[in-house]
């Protein structure tokens, strides 16, 4: 069986260094906001080309904290509208709602699955104060057009980069990352971070993640407990230097899928520049998804569906269930995720392509 993602094999190559880091953290006896967190924040900010990196508990908290930070600074107000893609994982929407802001959903481009910049301005109202852009599946959204729109309308531009470690685009106000184990840069548990060049926002966020405190037992603002765990930071410090190399493997696999899968029943994503993307997930579409998934399983290929139900059709958002986003709904009905990872062999890629072309 070709696994969709062999996490055991991915992490096995770092096992000796993980153990050394574990021993070091245990020997120091400092488990919250210690040297490993400080080192990772420095390393990841440099890697990302950002002035600041704030380690937090997970990717959802990262997005919530960005919004709450801008509310604390007076740049956002509760009840402001935030433009967001309709085609996304539910966490993107939850972050806006948990900050007492209003999500305004915009359809994606069917070719790229990311938000369609041509549809954004029609959704902007006097209450619109920001955009939360998602680089879904590790595919860079059209940031040139999005940034032009943002500056034209004086909007905050925040990136949900939970699936996009290694993208090198600049121009937004803040980025939120998840280091969930299955991500391109994955911890061995929940972990997240925020990167920004905004000094004022960074200072607020360092306090907000730690109960709103810059000095112990002095709580200056209403904060929360969302700190990057010391041991997870240690593991991330081991893996970060290998991220670019692993992303290159993902790109190589994606390019083969894009050029060698030739089956009229299978729709491939469209990219002008594949090197701009980090391919956290490689998505195809087909009208008979269950049939194709069963066919692949029967031929020893594991696949997943990202995602079967769009946010506006989730039971959690019953007030939205009657809304119609036909492109988003089509994507969620047809997408299937193929195996792609830095430990996948080219023989395995050959086999996946051969089986798909036979379908």
C-alpha positions as semicolon CSV with decimal commas, in nm:
position;residue;x (nm);y (nm);z (nm)
1;X;0,000;0,000;0,000
2;X;0,128;0,345;-0,093
3;X;0,035;0,555;0,208
4;X;-0,120;0,896;0,155
5;X;0,135;1,037;0,401
6;X;0,387;0,819;0,584
7;X;0,446;1,029;0,897
8;X;0,642;0,753;1,067
9;X;0,891;0,739;0,780
10;X;0,912;1,119;0,756
11;X;1,001;1,155;1,124
12;X;1,213;0,841;1,154
13;X;1,503;1,010;0,976
14;X;1,521;1,267;1,258
15;X;1,479;1,022;1,546
16;X;1,834;1,054;1,684
17;X;1,820;1,435;1,681
18;X;1,472;1,429;1,836
19;X;1,601;1,216;2,121
20;X;1,896;1,450;2,175
21;X;1,660;1,748;2,187
22;X;1,429;1,566;2,428
23;X;1,722;1,490;2,661
24;X;1,840;1,852;2,640
25;X;1,498;1,992;2,732
26;X;1,464;1,746;3,020
27;X;1,812;1,833;3,147
28;X;1,737;2,207;3,141
29;X;1,404;2,160;3,316
30;X;1,251;2,464;3,141
31;X;0,935;2,356;2,960
32;X;0,744;2,677;2,877
33;X;0,881;2,962;2,659
34;X;1,242;2,853;2,698
35;X;1,548;2,862;2,475
36;X;1,406;2,625;2,213
37;X;1,105;2,851;2,154
38;X;1,327;3,159;2,133
39;X;1,559;2,980;1,890
40;X;1,273;2,863;1,670
41;X;1,116;3,209;1,664
42;X;1,449;3,354;1,553
43;X;1,509;3,079;1,297
44;X;1,159;3,086;1,148
45;X;1,143;3,465;1,127
46;X;1,473;3,465;0,935
47;X;1,356;3,179;0,714
48;X;1,027;3,358;0,641
49;X;1,184;3,698;0,585
50;X;0,983;3,853;0,867
51;X;1,096;4,075;1,155
52;X;0,899;3,883;1,414
53;X;0,784;3,528;1,480
54;X;0,550;3,455;1,771
55;X;0,517;3,088;1,859
56;X;0,165;2,984;1,961
57;X;-0,032;2,671;2,041
58;X;-0,175;2,593;1,695
59;X;-0,274;2,743;1,362
60;X;-0,629;2,836;1,463
61;X;-0,502;3,029;1,765
62;X;-0,252;3,203;1,539
63;X;-0,531;3,347;1,324
64;X;-0,752;3,435;1,621
65;X;-0,464;3,614;1,793
66;X;-0,386;3,822;1,483
67;X;-0,744;3,948;1,468
68;X;-0,765;4,008;1,843
69;X;-0,432;4,185;1,830
70;X;-0,559;4,427;1,567
71;X;-0,876;4,481;1,772
72;X;-0,659;4,559;2,075
73;X;-0,465;4,810;1,864
74;X;-0,791;4,974;1,752
75;X;-0,732;4,891;1,386
76;X;-1,025;4,646;1,382
77;X;-1,353;4,667;1,568
78;X;-1,584;4,384;1,665
79;X;-1,843;4,344;1,390
80;X;-1,606;4,442;1,108
81;X;-1,623;4,232;0,792
82;X;-1,337;4,014;0,671
83;X;-1,323;3,881;0,314
84;X;-1,243;3,509;0,312
85;X;-1,253;3,229;0,053
86;X;-1,563;3,009;0,057
87;X;-1,340;2,715;-0,039
88;X;-1,129;2,655;0,271
89;X;-1,096;2,444;0,583
90;X;-1,341;2,543;0,855
91;X;-1,064;2,678;1,083
92;X;-1,027;2,983;0,859
93;X;-1,391;3,077;0,917
94;X;-1,380;2,991;1,287
95;X;-1,089;3,230;1,344
96;X;-1,292;3,525;1,214
97;X;-1,597;3,431;1,421
98;X;-1,398;3,371;1,740
99;X;-1,263;3,725;1,709
100;X;-1,623;3,859;1,688
101;X;-1,575;3,960;1,326
102;X;-1,799;3,879;1,028
103;X;-1,677;3,650;0,748
104;X;-1,777;3,745;0,394
105;X;-1,734;3,444;0,166
106;X;-1,595;3,475;-0,188
107;X;-1,590;3,197;-0,449
108;X;-1,260;3,044;-0,569
109;X;-1,115;3,011;-0,915
110;X;-1,197;2,658;-1,031
111;X;-0,854;2,623;-1,193
112;X;-0,651;2,699;-0,879
113;X;-0,903;2,644;-0,595
114;X;-0,786;2,966;-0,427
115;X;-0,994;3,283;-0,385
116;X;-1,082;3,451;-0,716
117;X;-0,944;3,808;-0,702
118;X;-1,189;3,915;-0,971
119;X;-1,481;3,855;-0,734
120;X;-1,343;4,029;-0,426
121;X;-1,429;4,394;-0,491
122;X;-1,798;4,316;-0,541
123;X;-1,808;4,189;-0,182
124;X;-1,637;4,491;-0,026
125;X;-1,866;4,715;0,182
126;X;-1,804;5,012;0,415
127;X;-1,773;4,755;0,698
128;X;-1,501;4,554;0,521
129;X;-1,170;4,602;0,701
130;X;-0,958;4,307;0,599
131;X;-0,897;3,996;0,392
132;X;-0,794;3,654;0,520
133;X;-0,622;3,490;0,223
134;X;-0,570;3,113;0,222
135;X;-0,292;2,940;0,030
136;X;-0,500;2,626;0,011
137;X;-0,322;2,294;-0,042
138;X;0,012;2,482;-0,037
139;X;-0,077;2,669;-0,356
140;X;0,009;3,038;-0,360
141;X;-0,296;3,259;-0,403
142;X;-0,278;3,542;-0,660
143;X;-0,115;3,781;-0,412
144;X;-0,018;4,046;-0,667
145;X;-0,383;4,116;-0,747
146;X;-0,497;4,065;-0,389
147;X;-0,242;4,312;-0,251
148;X;-0,343;4,569;-0,513
149;X;-0,706;4,535;-0,400
150;X;-0,605;4,555;-0,035
151;X;-0,408;4,875;-0,074
152;X;-0,674;5,029;-0,299
153;X;-0,940;4,979;-0,029
154;X;-0,711;5,022;0,275
155;X;-0,767;4,666;0,398
156;X;-0,561;4,451;0,629
157;X;-0,418;4,151;0,444
158;X;-0,371;3,845;0,662
159;X;-0,255;3,510;0,529
160;X;-0,368;3,168;0,644
161;X;-0,042;2,993;0,560
162;X;-0,123;2,679;0,758
163;X;-0,054;2,466;0,450
164;X;0,210;2,688;0,293
165;X;0,542;2,661;0,477
166;X;0,815;2,780;0,245
167;X;0,618;3,021;0,027
168;X;0,832;3,330;-0,023
169;X;0,575;3,603;-0,094
170;X;0,588;3,935;0,092
171;X;0,332;4,214;0,124
172;X;0,077;4,103;0,382
173;X;0,044;4,240;0,735
174;X;0,067;3,904;0,913
175;X;0,081;3,531;0,843
176;X;-0,057;3,244;1,050
177;X;0,110;2,902;1,042
178;X;0,012;2,559;1,170
179;X;0,273;2,294;1,248
180;X;0,021;2,012;1,282
181;X;0,214;1,684;1,230
182;X;0,097;1,632;0,871
183;X;0,209;1,975;0,746
184;X;0,519;2,035;0,532
185;X;0,687;2,153;0,851
186;X;0,518;1,936;1,110
187;X;0,572;1,908;1,484
188;X;0,494;1,591;1,679
189;X;0,179;1,749;1,819
190;X;-0,012;2,076;1,791
191;X;0,194;2,390;1,732
192;X;0,167;2,718;1,544
193;X;0,323;3,058;1,482
194;X;0,259;3,410;1,356
195;X;0,502;3,610;1,144
196;X;0,478;3,985;1,093
197;X;0,684;4,297;1,026
198;X;0,447;4,506;1,242
199;X;0,632;4,594;1,564
200;X;0,316;4,707;1,743
201;X;0,125;4,393;1,654
202;X;0,417;4,171;1,754
203;X;0,443;4,329;2,099
204;X;0,070;4,280;2,156
205;X;0,086;3,918;2,039
206;X;0,380;3,821;2,259
207;X;0,166;3,934;2,554
208;X;-0,170;3,803;2,431
209;X;-0,045;3,446;2,386
210;X;0,063;3,448;2,753
211;X;-0,250;3,568;2,935
212;X;-0,190;3,926;2,821
213;X;0,124;3,951;3,033
214;X;0,463;4,101;2,954
215;X;0,571;4,075;3,317
216;X;0,472;3,777;3,530
217;X;0,145;3,831;3,720
218;X;0,099;4,172;3,553
219;X;-0,179;4,134;3,295
220;X;-0,210;4,446;3,084
221;X;-0,456;4,321;2,820
222;X;-0,711;4,037;2,797
223;X;-0,501;3,749;2,667
224;X;-0,518;3,373;2,634
225;X;-0,299;3,070;2,697
226;X;-0,157;2,975;2,356
227;X;0,218;2,923;2,378
228;X;0,435;2,716;2,148
229;X;0,540;2,416;2,356
230;X;0,912;2,399;2,431
231;X;0,956;2,039;2,320
232;X;0,762;2,098;1,995
233;X;0,983;2,399;1,925
234;X;1,285;2,174;1,978
235;X;1,154;1,923;1,722
236;X;1,077;2,204;1,476
237;X;1,432;2,335;1,514
238;X;1,554;1,993;1,396
239;X;1,325;1,984;1,092
240;X;1,332;2,346;0,970
241;X;1,676;2,326;0,798
242;X;1,541;2,042;0,580
243;X;1,217;2,214;0,475
244;X;1,335;2,359;0,143
245;X;1,481;2,024;0,035
246;X;1,159;1,843;0,126
247;X;0,950;2,103;-0,058
248;X;1,162;2,045;-0,368
249;X;1,072;1,676;-0,355
250;X;0,705;1,771;-0,335
251;X;0,745;2,002;-0,636
252;X;0,916;1,730;-0,835
253;X;0,629;1,489;-0,766
254;X;0,368;1,755;-0,846
255;X;0,534;1,838;-1,177
256;X;0,527;1,472;-1,273
257;X;0,159;1,446;-1,185
258;X;0,086;1,762;-1,385
259;X;0,269;1,647;-1,697
260;X;0,223;1,270;-1,692
261;X;-0,133;1,210;-1,571
262;X;-0,331;1,197;-1,894
263;X;-0,687;1,084;-1,841
264;X;-0,993;1,275;-1,964
265;X;-1,185;1,165;-1,653
266;X;-0,936;1,344;-1,426
267;X;-0,908;1,724;-1,393
268;X;-0,567;1,855;-1,286
269;X;-0,507;2,191;-1,116
270;X;-0,370;2,469;-1,338
271;X;-0,047;2,652;-1,253
272;X;0,142;2,912;-1,452
273;X;0,449;2,867;-1,231
274;X;0,459;2,539;-1,035
275;X;0,778;2,651;-0,859
276;X;0,573;2,915;-0,673
277;X;0,389;2,644;-0,477
278;X;0,488;2,403;-0,200
279;X;0,224;2,133;-0,268
280;X;0,118;2,039;0,082
281;X;-0,160;1,847;-0,090
282;X;-0,198;1,753;-0,457
283;X;-0,562;1,776;-0,562
284;X;-0,736;1,625;-0,861
285;X;-1,105;1,639;-0,951
286;X;-1,331;1,372;-1,096
287;X;-1,707;1,338;-1,140
288;X;-1,711;0,989;-0,988
289;X;-1,491;1,045;-0,685
290;X;-1,601;0,745;-0,479
291;X;-1,550;0,515;-0,774
292;X;-1,199;0,650;-0,838
293;X;-1,107;0,637;-0,471
294;X;-1,220;0,274;-0,448
295;X;-1,028;0,191;-0,767
296;X;-0,709;0,343;-0,624
297;X;-0,755;0,167;-0,290
298;X;-0,804;-0,166;-0,466
299;X;-0,477;-0,100;-0,646
300;X;-0,287;-0,024;-0,326
301;X;-0,299;0,358;-0,330
302;X;-0,430;0,549;-0,029
303;X;-0,607;0,882;-0,091
304;X;-0,795;1,137;0,121
305;X;-1,062;1,401;0,054
306;X;-0,977;1,764;0,138
307;X;-1,258;1,848;0,209
308;X;-1,593;1,667;0,168
309;X;-1,817;1,943;0,312
310;X;-1,767;2,317;0,250
311;X;-1,790;2,550;0,551
312;X;-2,123;2,704;0,451
313;X;-2,283;2,356;0,445
314;X;-2,156;2,251;0,787
315;X;-2,409;2,190;1,063
316;X;-2,216;2,437;1,281
317;X;-2,323;2,715;1,043
318;X;-2,691;2,629;0,994
319;X;-2,770;2,992;0,917
320;X;-2,556;2,959;0,603
321;X;-2,682;2,620;0,484
322;X;-2,917;2,774;0,225
323;X;-2,643;2,989;0,071
324;X;-2,525;2,893;-0,275
325;X;-2,157;2,887;-0,372
326;X;-2,169;2,655;-0,673
327;X;-1,797;2,656;-0,755
328;X;-1,705;2,581;-0,394
329;X;-1,967;2,307;-0,379
330;X;-1,842;2,153;-0,703
331;X;-1,487;2,144;-0,569
332;X;-1,592;1,976;-0,244
333;X;-1,796;1,718;-0,435
334;X;-1,517;1,624;-0,677
335;X;-1,172;1,667;-0,517
336;X;-0,945;1,381;-0,426
337;X;-0,597;1,412;-0,275
338;X;-0,317;1,198;-0,416
339;X;-0,015;1,078;-0,218
340;X;0,264;1,335;-0,209
341;X;0,543;1,358;0,047
342;X;0,921;1,400;0,077
343;X;0,965;1,026;0,145
344;X;0,765;0,907;-0,156
345;X;0,985;0,727;-0,409
346;X;0,980;0,792;-0,782
347;X;0,887;0,426;-0,834
348;X;0,576;0,493;-0,625
349;X;0,504;0,806;-0,829
350;X;0,542;0,598;-1,147
351;X;0,289;0,350;-1,014
352;X;0,033;0,616;-0,910
353;X;0,053;0,778;-1,255
354;X;0,025;0,442;-1,434
355;X;-0,280;0,335;-1,231
356;X;-0,452;0,671;-1,284
357;X;-0,391;0,663;-1,658
358;X;-0,544;0,315;-1,673
359;X;-0,865;0,431;-1,498
